[in-house]
Structure formats: structure tokens, C-alpha cells
Amino acid sequence: MNRDSRSLRIAFMGTPDFAVPALQNLIDNPRYDVVCVYTQPPRPKGRGQQVQLSPVHECAQEHGIRVLTPRNFKHQTDIQAFKALNLDVAIVAAYGLILPKDILEAPRYGCLNIHASILPRWRGAAPIQRAILAGDTQTGVTIMQMDQGLDTGPMIRVRRVPIRAQTTAASLHDELSAIGSAMIEDVLDDLADKKGVDLTVQPNEGVTYAHRLEKEEGRVDWTCPAEEIDCRIRALNPWPGTWCLAAGGARLKILEAGLTDEKTDKKPGTILDGGLIACGEKTTLRLSTVQPENKKAMDAVSALNGGYLKVGDRLQ
């Protein structure tokens, strides 16, 4: 591909699927010269514990782009190698490593981050899931100039999107990934055209932190109101997923559910007719798709007909 004479020298720093659309867009655009990709080192994954490249690593490799995988930036050799790239800008998207001051200040325009929330709300590692868990009605993407704090740098662009009743972490992930990849191109176009960018300092009010998800968060507490449980099911889809214990102690994964207006005086966790489950504050939740232990996923009616769920039993 012939590069524009005004092309920006870029290093891309990212790791998971969320970052791939942005990298692909930069590679495809002749105005950008992606000279190097930084990503986290290959790690063993899955039941077989086979060593796998990150999604960003695979994308870069497919396009013949040089890939570097330092475990951190504590060594001067890694810092000097980064400085030697003579970059105009570094684009960071869910990289997962802390960048020291020497790295942040090395590129001509610094390091720009694609962050999946409306800052300063949900700084940190899991902004998509935490927004849904909290019952937020909107979230978005912020393009920010990185500083040494945790997602504390000045904002360049913000785009808001609604969180709908059926939004899951998986669907919101894909939506925000696509939005972020388009937004960063707009910012880079301004830099390439020498227009500069406007920086807005983040407000001190409204700061929240999106702590990393833990597997233990997936267990459903049926004493919570149905709305909270519904948010948990959607927020933890696909990982770590939500589950509870059926009668007899077998694990039951809750894959999909929905809110209802029906009220009940039954104890929380009680299985009612039609796949309804009694929840806290007399609310109910309708199970849509479940997966009994060692079985395939099935709709709630099939689970009832197959004896995996029984009206009157209590989920724990």
C-alpha cells in the first residue's frame, strides 16, 4: 500500500478483541504508518493450556507488522527501543500494561487512549461490565491524552451511547469497539492535517472505578431485586457468566433472562410457573435460556419439562 506523504508514524498498543478494529482501521488507512505493535506476551489458555497469541498480535502478524511483547517497561532497553521508533503518536486500546512517563512523552503527540466509558465514570479495567452492573442507562467512548494516572488524562473526544434493556457486555463491547475505532481515526486526521486537538480536563465530580471482574461475582443472589439480577446476568455475559445452585446442588448457568411486572410473596429463588423466579422485594425474573450442569444450553421451558427445574423448588 502506498502511504500518504503526510502519514503519521504510529505505534499501536493493545491486546484483546476490543482493540482489533482500531488496529485494522489504522493499517487500512494510507494516512497512517503503523510501524510497530505492542501487545501482551503469548499466554497459555483454555483447558489444554496451549500458548496463544493475543488477538492484536494475530492481526499485526497477518499484516507483517513488527510485534513487541515486553512484560513491562521497567527496563531501559525497552524504553530506548520505543524512543528510537521516532513516533508521531502511540494509540493505546486495552493494552493492560502501565506506561511510564518516558513512554508517554516519547511520541510527538504523546499516547492517546481509546477508553470504553464516559470519563471520569468507570476508570479502570472493566468499564463495560461495571456500567451494566450499576444499571447505567448510558455509557460511551472517550479518546483521551494519557498521563501517569489511571485513566485520568485530559479528554479529546467523547461519544455517548444508550444502554438498552437487552444490552449485554458482549453486545456493548462490539458496539463501543467499532465506535472507538472510528473516533480515533477522526482525531488522527486532525493531527495529520495539523489542526491540533482540544483537550478538556476531566471533572473532579463523578469519578468511579471499574475494578477487574472476579469469577465469584457470577453467583446470583436471589434476595436482590430482579432488576439488579438482570443487570448482573447481562453484565457478566459472556465472562464469567452467572450461575446458581439448583435443587440437589447441581450448578445451573443463567444465560438469558428478562424482567417482568409480576409480583410474588414466595421466598427468593422459588421457581414459579412459566420459568419465573421469585426475587427480592417481591419481584420476579423470567428465565429464558439456562444450562444445567453437564448439559447443553436450553430454554427454560425445556429445562422444566426435562426435570432440571421443578416448580416449587428453590434456587440457591
C-alpha positions in Angstrom: 0.0 0.0 0.0 1.3 3.4 -0.9 1.4 5.7 2.1 0.4 9.3 2.1 3.4 11.7 2.2 1.8 13.2 5.3 1.3 9.8 7.0 1.8 9.7 10.8 4.2 7.2 12.3 2.2 5.2 14.8 2.8 2.5 17.3 -0.3 0.6 18.3 -0.5 -0.8 21.9 -3.4 -3.2 22.6 -4.2 -6.8 23.5 -7.8 -8.2 23.3 -10.5 -8.3 20.6 -11.7 -4.8 21.6 -8.6 -3.3 20.2 -8.5 -5.2 16.8 -11.0 -3.0 14.8 -9.0 0.1 15.7 -5.7 -1.5 14.6 -7.3 -2.8 11.4 -8.6 0.6 10.5 -5.1 2.2 11.0 -3.5 -0.5 8.9 -6.0 0.1 6.1 -5.7 3.9 6.0 -2.8 5.2 3.8 -2.5 8.3 6.0 -1.2 6.1 8.9 2.0 4.2 9.0 1.8 1.6 11.8 5.5 0.9 12.3 5.1 -1.4 15.3 2.6 -3.1 17.5 2.9 -3.7 21.2 0.8 -6.3 22.9 1.0 -8.6 25.9 3.1 -11.7 25.7 1.6 -15.0 24.5 0.0 -16.9 27.4 -1.4 -20.4 27.9 -5.2 -20.5 27.6 -8.0 -23.0 27.7 -8.3 -26.5 29.1 -5.2 -27.6 27.1 -3.2 -24.6 28.3 -1.8 -24.1 24.8 0.2 -20.9 24.4 -1.9 -18.4 22.3 -1.1 -15.1 20.7 -3.3 -12.1 21.7 -5.9 -11.1 19.1 -3.9 -7.9 18.4 -0.8 -10.0 17.9 -2.5 -12.2 15.4 -3.9 -9.1 13.4 -0.5 -7.5 13.3 1.2 -10.7 12.2 -1.3 -11.2 9.4 -0.2 -7.8 8.0 3.5 -8.4 8.5 3.8 -5.7 11.2 6.6 -5.9 13.7 5.3 -7.1 17.1 6.9 -6.5 20.5 5.7 -8.1 23.7 7.6 -6.7 26.8 6.2 -7.9 30.1 6.6 -4.3 31.4 8.5 -1.1 30.8 10.8 -1.3 33.7 14.0 -1.8 31.7 15.8 1.0 29.9 16.4 -1.3 26.8 12.6 -1.4 26.2 12.2 2.3 26.8 15.1 3.2 24.5 13.7 0.9 21.8 10.4 2.7 22.0 12.0 6.1 21.8 14.1 5.0 18.8 10.9 4.4 16.8 10.6 8.2 16.3 6.8 8.1 16.6 4.3 10.8 15.9 1.8 9.2 18.2 1.0 5.9 20.0 -2.5 4.6 20.1 -3.5 2.6 23.2 -6.5 0.4 23.5 -7.0 -2.1 26.3 -3.2 -2.8 26.4 -3.1 -3.9 30.0 0.4 -2.6 30.9 1.3 0.5 32.9 3.2 3.1 30.7 5.9 5.1 32.5 6.4 8.8 31.9 9.3 8.2 29.4 7.0 6.1 27.2 4.0 8.6 27.5 6.2 11.5 26.4 8.3 9.9 23.7 5.9 10.3 20.7 5.5 13.8 19.2 1.8 13.9 20.1 2.1 11.6 23.1 -0.1 8.5 23.8 -3.8 8.5 23.0 -6.1 6.0 24.7 -9.4 4.6 23.5 -11.4 4.1 26.7 -14.8 2.4 26.8 -16.7 4.7 29.1 -17.7 8.4 29.6 -14.8 9.5 31.8 -14.4 10.1 34.7 -17.0 7.5 35.3 -15.6 3.9 35.2 -11.9 4.5 35.0 -10.1 1.2 35.1 -10.1 -2.3 33.7 -13.8 -3.3 33.3 -15.8 -0.2 32.3 -18.2 -2.0 30.0 -19.3 -4.6 32.6 -19.4 -2.2 35.5 -21.6 0.2 33.6 -24.2 -2.5 33.0 -23.9 -3.9 36.6 -24.6 -0.5 38.0 -27.7 -0.1 36.0 -26.4 2.9 34.0 -28.6 4.0 31.2 -25.8 5.3 29.0 -22.1 4.9 28.5 -19.8 5.6 25.6 -16.2 6.0 24.4 -13.6 8.6 25.5 -10.5 9.4 23.5 -8.0 10.8 26.0 -4.4 12.0 26.2 -2.7 9.6 28.6 -0.9 10.8 31.7 0.6 8.8 34.6 -2.7 8.4 36.4 -5.3 5.6 35.9 -7.4 7.0 33.0 -7.1 10.5 34.4 -5.7 12.4 31.4 -7.5 15.2 29.5 -10.3 14.2 27.1 -10.2 14.8 23.4 -13.5 13.3 22.1 -16.5 11.7 23.9 -19.4 9.8 22.3 -22.4 8.6 24.3 -24.5 5.5 23.6 -27.6 4.2 25.4 -27.5 1.0 27.4 -30.8 -0.7 26.5 -32.8 -3.4 28.3 -31.3 -6.2 26.2 -27.7 -4.9 26.2 -25.1 -7.4 27.3 -21.4 -6.9 27.9 -20.8 -8.8 24.7 -23.0 -6.6 22.5 -21.8 -3.4 24.1 -18.2 -4.5 23.7 -18.6 -4.8 20.0 -20.6 -1.5 19.7 -18.0 0.5 21.6 -15.1 -1.2 19.9 -16.4 -0.1 16.5 -17.2 3.4 17.7 -13.8 3.8 19.3 -12.0 2.8 16.1 -13.9 5.4 14.1 -13.3 8.1 16.7 -9.5 7.6 16.9 -9.3 8.0 13.1 -11.1 11.4 13.3 -8.6 12.5 15.9 -5.6 11.3 13.9 -6.9 13.0 10.8 -6.9 16.3 12.7 -3.3 15.7 13.8 -2.2 14.8 10.3 -3.9 17.9 9.0 -2.0 20.0 11.6 -5.4 21.1 13.1 -4.4 20.1 16.6 -6.9 18.8 19.2 -8.8 20.4 22.0 -8.1 19.0 25.5 -10.7 19.0 28.2 -9.6 18.3 31.8 -11.7 15.6 33.4 -14.1 16.9 36.2 -13.4 16.0 39.8 -17.0 15.0 40.3 -18.4 11.7 39.3 -15.3 9.6 39.5 -15.9 5.8 39.7 -13.5 2.9 39.3 -14.2 -0.2 37.2 -12.4 -2.9 39.1 -11.4 -6.1 37.3 -14.0 -8.8 37.3 -13.7 -11.8 39.6 -15.2 -15.2 38.8 -17.0 -15.2 42.2 -19.2 -12.2 41.0 -21.1 -14.6 38.8 -23.1 -16.2 41.5 -26.7 -15.0 41.6 -28.2 -13.8 44.9 -31.9 -14.2 44.5 -32.6 -11.9 47.5 -31.6 -9.0 45.3 -34.4 -7.2 43.3 -34.9 -8.7 39.8 -33.6 -5.6 38.1 -30.2 -6.0 39.8 -30.1 -9.7 38.9 -31.0 -8.9 35.3 -28.1 -6.3 35.2 -25.7 -8.9 36.6 -26.7 -11.5 34.0 -26.3 -9.1 31.1 -23.1 -7.6 32.5 -21.3 -10.9 33.1 -22.2 -12.3 29.6 -20.0 -13.9 28.3 -17.5 -13.9 31.2 -17.5 -15.0 33.9 -21.2 -15.8 33.3 -23.9 -16.1 36.0 -24.9 -19.2 37.9 -26.7 -20.6 40.9 -27.4 -23.9 42.5 -30.5 -25.9 41.6 -32.2 -28.4 44.0 -29.7 -31.1 44.8 -26.7 -28.8 44.5 -26.1 -29.0 40.7 -24.8 -25.8 39.1 -27.2 -24.0 36.8 -25.9 -21.4 34.4 -28.2 -18.5 33.7 -27.5 -17.4 30.1 -30.5 -15.2 29.4 -33.4 -13.7 31.4 -35.8 -10.8 31.3 -37.7 -8.6 33.7 -41.5 -8.9 34.3 -44.1 -6.8 36.1 -45.4 -9.8 38.1 -45.1 -9.8 41.9 -44.9 -12.7 44.3 -44.8 -13.4 48.0 -42.8 -16.6 47.5 -39.3 -16.8 49.0 -36.5 -15.5 46.8 -35.2 -18.3 44.5 -38.5 -20.1 44.3 -39.3 -21.5 40.8 -42.7 -20.4 39.7 -44.9 -21.3 36.7 -43.6 -20.4 33.2 -39.9 -20.1 34.2 -40.5 -17.2 36.6 -38.2 -17.0 39.6 -39.0 -15.1 42.8 -36.5 -12.4 43.6 -36.0 -9.8 46.4 -38.6 -7.1 47.1 -41.4 -9.4 45.7 -40.1 -9.0 42.2 -39.8 -11.8 39.6 -37.4 -12.6 36.8 -38.3 -14.8 33.8 -35.6 -17.2 32.8 -35.1 -17.5 29.0 -32.0 -19.7 28.5 -30.2 -21.8 31.1 -27.6 -24.6 31.1 -27.9 -27.3 33.6 -24.6 -28.9 34.8 -23.0 -31.1 32.2 -25.8 -30.4 29.7 -26.3 -28.2 26.7 -28.0 -24.8 26.9 -31.7 -24.9 26.6 -34.8 -22.7 27.0 -36.4 -22.5 30.5 -39.5 -24.4 29.3 -37.3 -27.3 28.2 -35.5 -27.3 31.5 -38.8 -27.5 33.3 -40.1 -30.3 31.0 -36.9 -32.2 31.4 -36.9 -32.1 35.1 -33.8 -29.9 35.5 -36.1 -27.3 37.1 -39.2 -28.0 39.2 -41.9 -25.6 40.2 -41.8 -25.0 43.9 -38.1 -25.8 44.3 -35.7 -23.0 45.3 -32.6 -21.9 43.5 -29.7 -21.1 45.8 
